[in-house]
């Protein structure tokens, strides 16, 4: 009988698993969106939600508790000054896990782990503004597959007829 099987092992020793999850959570707080495998994303999401709960309290005790897991002072500062206040009104569900499909090399299922309420980066703003403005070329618009004429396209040589 396997007691204590609530923690996914992720194929690692306890110390390696803890270090990996700490790194994933720290990078989530730095970049606010990370790509990893589905099982790692789900486990990191649990830990990230817990850290955000502490960050919403913003007490010395909460800072010390989070500091034992996060470790990096810059990330800790960002978590309590920037990320925590964004989620004060939310009861939970601060992270989102989106499935991306399978990785080509080993078939592992990939996922995107992100904060639900994210700050838009400068690059994302530029991309959004460019898309809203349009390409600016004034050329012909390409037809969508629904607008094209129905029917089969010919393949190879056709018989005379």
N, C-alpha and C positions, 0 to 999 in steps of 0.2 A: 504494500500500500504506500502510495506516494503522498506523504504529508507535506504541507507547505508548498503546494504547487501553484500558488496564486501569482508568483513573480515569474514572468517569462524569462527564460535563461538566455535567450538570444545567442546560444552557442558560445558563451564566454564564461570565464570565472567571475566570481562576485566582484573582485577588485577591477577587472577589466570592464565589466558591465557598468559599474558605477562611474568609472572614468569616462566611458563612451557617452553615457547619458548626460553627465555633467557638460561635456563638450557640445553635445547636440543642443541642450537647453541654452547654453551660453550663446551659441551661434544663432539660435532662434531669436534671442533677445537683441543681438547685434544687428542681424539682417532682417528680422521680422518675417522671414520666409526661407525655408530650407527644403532641399530635396533629399530623401533618404528612402530606405525600404519601408514597407507598410508596417511591419511589426515594430521596427525601431521608432517610427513616427508615433505609433499609438502609445508606446511606453514613454517616450519623451514628452508627449502631450500631457500625460498624467502628472509628470514632475513639473512641467511648465505651469500648468493650472495651479498647482500647489504654491509655487513661487509667486505667481500673480496674486493669489489670495493673500499672502503675507504682504505683498507690496501695496495692496489696497488699504491695509491697516496703518502702515507707515509709523510704526513704533520702533523704539530702539531694540526691543526684544525681537521684533519681526525682522529687522535688519540683520541682527546677529544670526538668527535662524537661517536666513537666506544666504548669508555670507559663508556658512559652513558648506553649502552646496555649490554656490556660484563661484566664489573665490576671487574673481577679477573685480577690482574696485570700480573700474569704468562701467562695466556691465551692471554692477550693483547700483551705481548712481543712476544709470539710464532706466533701470527697472523701477526704482522708487520715485524718480522725478518725472519720468516721461510715460512709461508704460502703465504703471499702477493707477495714476489718476484717470487714464482713458477708460479703465474698466470698473470704476467705482460704482456705477449704476447697474452693472451687469451682475446677476446672481451666479453665473458660471458660464461655461461654454466660451472661454476666451480664445481657444485655439480651434483650428479647422484642419482636418486631414482629408485631402483630395487624392483619389487614386489616379495614377498617371499611366498605368499599363505595366508591361513587363520589360525588364532590362534585357537587352539583346544577348549579352555575354553569357549569363547564367540563368536567365528566366526568373529572376527575383522580381516580385511585385513592387514597383516604385510608388511613392506617395509624396505629396507636397504638404509640408506642415507649415502653417502660417498663423499669425495672430489675426483674429477676426477683424479688429479695428486697427488698421495699419496707417502709418504716415506715408504719404506718397513721396517717393524719391524724386530727385531732379530729373533723372533719366525717364522715369515713368510719366512725369509731367510733360516732358518734351515729346514723347511718343504720343501721348493723348492729344496734345495741341496740334501736332502734325496730322494726326488722323482726322481731327475735327476740321482742320483747314482744307484737307484734301491734297491730292498730289500736285495740283497747280499746273499740270501739263495741258489740260484742256483737250486731251485726245479722246479717241473713241472709248466708250465704256465696253468692257468685255461682257459677253452674255453669260448669265448664270446657266447651269445645266438644265434648269426647268424651262428656260426660254428657248433653248436650242430645239431644232426640229426633231421629232421622235423618229426612230428608225435605226436600223443597224448600219454601222459603218463597214465599208468593204475591207476585207482582209486579203492582202496579196493580189495575185492575178485574178482577173475575172474572165469567165468564159465568154467567147463571142456569141452574140446571140440575137 
